[in-house]
Amino acid sequence: MSLFLVLGGTGKTGRRVLDLLTAQGHTARAAARTPGPAADSVEPVRFDWDDPATHDPALAGASAVYVVPPALRTDHPPLIADLARRAADAGVQRLVLLSARGVDAGPDNPLRQAEAAVATAGLPVTVVRPTWFMQNFTESFFAPGVADGAVVAPTGSGAEPFIDAADIAAVAAAALTGEVGPGAYDLSGPQALTFAEAAAVLGGRTGRPVVHVDLPVEQWVAGAGANGVPDGYAAMLGALFGLIRDGSDAHLSDGVSRALGRPPTSFADWAAREVHPPQGPGDVPDTRGE
Ligand SMILES: NC(=O)c1ccc[n+]([C@@H]2O[C@H](COP(=O)([O-])OP(=O)(O)OC[C@H]3O[C@@H](n4cnc5c(N)ncnc54)[C@H](OP(=O)(O)O)[C@@H]3O)[C@@H](O)[C@H]2O)c1
């Protein structure tokens, strides 16, 4: 019997990986600091990147592991290197790492360092490198802006081929079960949209206008720092926004069709599935996703 360990098991991709694995009849462990209740075929397990005592118990008996580096941090590469070693020692047969597209542009990106770290553990590794998630508009930092009708992003008229977290999860789940082999998969959506175009689609779904508000990257980084985003992470996000702004992140990647034999989900189809109008007068738009 295979047992899958899914780190970030309550997060945007981990949750969807668990759904796919259990729908296929597999048993999985959902790992997080607050892993939530047990469900059919899902065993919650407490896992904290900063508490190594939680690592071996989470790995025990697992045949494959989905590794989600913690967001808002840049200090995770040594933690991920240690976990990959522990996974190999525990007899794990496959590791799937969530990284990001473009991290290989230079050696300094922490996700690139995480990729290098897992490669030395002696396990077959599949790296998924997605573009910006569509779910950032519904389950993450842009969601309040969508509800308020103004998405603030320093991207100018630059476009991004946003990807559906469900597509990332589908590739990750297939890699965990061995249907997709080791290697790196750059994953993008099927079309690059400017933030103004994305905002228009979201407004069309919620029934309330949503606009894109542009500002200089430096101003966004300073504001994020003032709102509690750690400085190093805010600077990294600023650099990523800069790539969208100057057009260098607009290209498409074929990882979804290469891995799954089908095209990735479009922004419009994702929004039709996961973005809904408010339920009644005075309600904020329901952008929580499904
Ligand atoms: N969002 C994007 O557009 C995007 C694009 C490319 C790559 N990525 C990468 O994807 C990764 C995940 O980011 P995300 O925004 O998608 O997050 P997420 O997976 O939606 O949420 C974070 C998950 O990790 C868990 N977690 C957070 N801190 C933890 C810790 N210290 N120890 C153990 N578990 C922890 C959370 O549960 P608890 O809080 O209960 O622990 C939750 O399950 C990041 O490395 C990010 O750089 C994101």
The ligand as an SDF file (V2000), in Angstrom:
LIG
                    3D

 48 52  0  0  0  0  0  0  0  0999 V2000
    1.4020   31.7690   -5.0000 N   0  0  0  0  0  0  0  0  0  0  0  0
    2.0690   31.7510   -6.1480 C   0  0  0  0  0  0  0  0  0  0  0  0
    1.6950   32.3960   -7.1300 O   0  0  0  0  0  0  0  0  0  0  0  0
    3.3140   30.9170   -6.2580 C   0  0  0  0  0  0  0  0  0  0  0  0
    3.8930   30.7290   -7.5160 C   0  0  0  0  0  0  0  0  0  0  0  0
    5.0160   29.9140   -7.6260 C   0  0  0  0  0  0  0  0  0  0  0  0
    5.5510   29.3130   -6.4890 C   0  0  0  0  0  0  0  0  0  0  0  0
    4.9600   29.5200   -5.2610 N   0  0  0  0  0  0  0  0  0  0  0  0
    5.5730   28.9010   -4.0790 C   0  0  0  0  0  0  0  0  0  0  0  0
    4.6530   28.0160   -3.4860 O   0  0  0  0  0  0  0  0  0  0  0  0
    5.0140   27.8470   -2.1180 C   0  0  0  0  0  0  0  0  0  0  0  0
    3.7690   27.8430   -1.2810 C   0  0  0  0  0  0  0  0  0  0  0  0
    3.1880   29.1150   -1.3070 O   0  0  0  0  0  0  0  0  0  0  0  0
    1.6190   29.2830   -1.2940 P   0  0  0  0  0  0  0  0  0  0  0  0
    1.3500   30.7280   -1.2650 O   0  0  0  0  0  0  0  0  0  0  0  0
    1.0210   28.4620   -2.3890 O   0  0  0  0  0  0  0  0  0  0  0  0
    1.2390   28.6570    0.1340 O   0  0  0  0  0  0  0  0  0  0  0  0
    0.1130   27.5660    0.4320 P   0  0  0  0  0  0  0  0  0  0  0  0
    0.6180   26.2160    0.0250 O   0  0  0  0  0  0  0  0  0  0  0  0
   -1.2060   28.0100   -0.0540 O   0  0  0  0  0  0  0  0  0  0  0  0
   -0.0200   27.6430    2.0490 O   0  0  0  0  0  0  0  0  0  0  0  0
    0.9790   27.3030    2.9110 C   0  0  0  0  0  0  0  0  0  0  0  0
    0.8360   25.8390    3.4280 C   0  0  0  0  0  0  0  0  0  0  0  0
    2.0520   25.5240    4.0730 O   0  0  0  0  0  0  0  0  0  0  0  0
    1.8130   25.3550    5.4750 C   0  0  0  0  0  0  0  0  0  0  0  0
    2.8870   26.0190    6.2000 N   0  0  0  0  0  0  0  0  0  0  0  0
    3.1850   27.3420    6.2030 C   0  0  0  0  0  0  0  0  0  0  0  0
    4.2270   27.5780    7.0050 N   0  0  0  0  0  0  0  0  0  0  0  0
    4.6130   26.3810    7.5110 C   0  0  0  0  0  0  0  0  0  0  0  0
    5.6220   25.9710    8.4140 C   0  0  0  0  0  0  0  0  0  0  0  0
    6.4580   26.8470    8.9850 N   0  0  0  0  0  0  0  0  0  0  0  0
    5.7340   24.6530    8.7090 N   0  0  0  0  0  0  0  0  0  0  0  0
    4.8880   23.7480    8.1680 C   0  0  0  0  0  0  0  0  0  0  0  0
    3.8990   24.0640    7.2960 N   0  0  0  0  0  0  0  0  0  0  0  0
    3.7590   25.3820    6.9860 C   0  0  0  0  0  0  0  0  0  0  0  0
    0.4490   25.9970    5.7610 C   0  0  0  0  0  0  0  0  0  0  0  0
   -0.2270   25.4180    6.8780 O   0  0  0  0  0  0  0  0  0  0  0  0
    0.0390   25.9560    8.3860 P   0  0  0  0  0  0  0  0  0  0  0  0
    0.0150   27.4470    8.3090 O   0  0  0  0  0  0  0  0  0  0  0  0
   -1.0620   25.3580    9.1900 O   0  0  0  0  0  0  0  0  0  0  0  0
    1.3720   25.4250    8.7850 O   0  0  0  0  0  0  0  0  0  0  0  0
   -0.2790   25.6750    4.4490 C   0  0  0  0  0  0  0  0  0  0  0  0
   -0.7120   24.3380    4.4490 O   0  0  0  0  0  0  0  0  0  0  0  0
    5.9840   28.9690   -1.7580 C   0  0  0  0  0  0  0  0  0  0  0  0
    7.2810   28.4520   -1.6460 O   0  0  0  0  0  0  0  0  0  0  0  0
    5.8820   29.8910   -2.9610 C   0  0  0  0  0  0  0  0  0  0  0  0
    7.1060   30.5650   -3.2080 O   0  0  0  0  0  0  0  0  0  0  0  0
    3.8510   30.2790   -5.1300 C   0  0  0  0  0  0  0  0  0  0  0  0
  1  2  1  0
  2  3  2  0
  2  4  1  0
  4  5  1  0
  4 48  2  0
  5  6  2  0
  6  7  1  0
  7  8  2  0
  8  9  1  0
  8 48  1  0
  9 10  1  0
  9 46  1  0
 10 11  1  0
 11 12  1  0
 11 44  1  0
 12 13  1  0
 13 14  1  0
 14 15  2  0
 14 16  1  0
 14 17  1  0
 17 18  1  0
 18 19  2  0
 18 20  1  0
 18 21  1  0
 21 22  1  0
 22 23  1  0
 23 24  1  0
 23 42  1  0
 24 25  1  0
 25 26  1  0
 25 36  1  0
 26 27  1  0
 26 35  1  0
 27 28  2  0
 28 29  1  0
 29 30  1  0
 29 35  2  0
 30 31  1  0
 30 32  2  0
 32 33  1  0
 33 34  2  0
 34 35  1  0
 36 37  1  0
 36 42  1  0
 37 38  1  0
 38 39  2  0
 38 40  1  0
 38 41  1  0
 42 43  1  0
 44 45  1  0
 44 46  1  0
 46 47  1  0
M  CHG  2   8   1  16  -1
M  END
$$$$
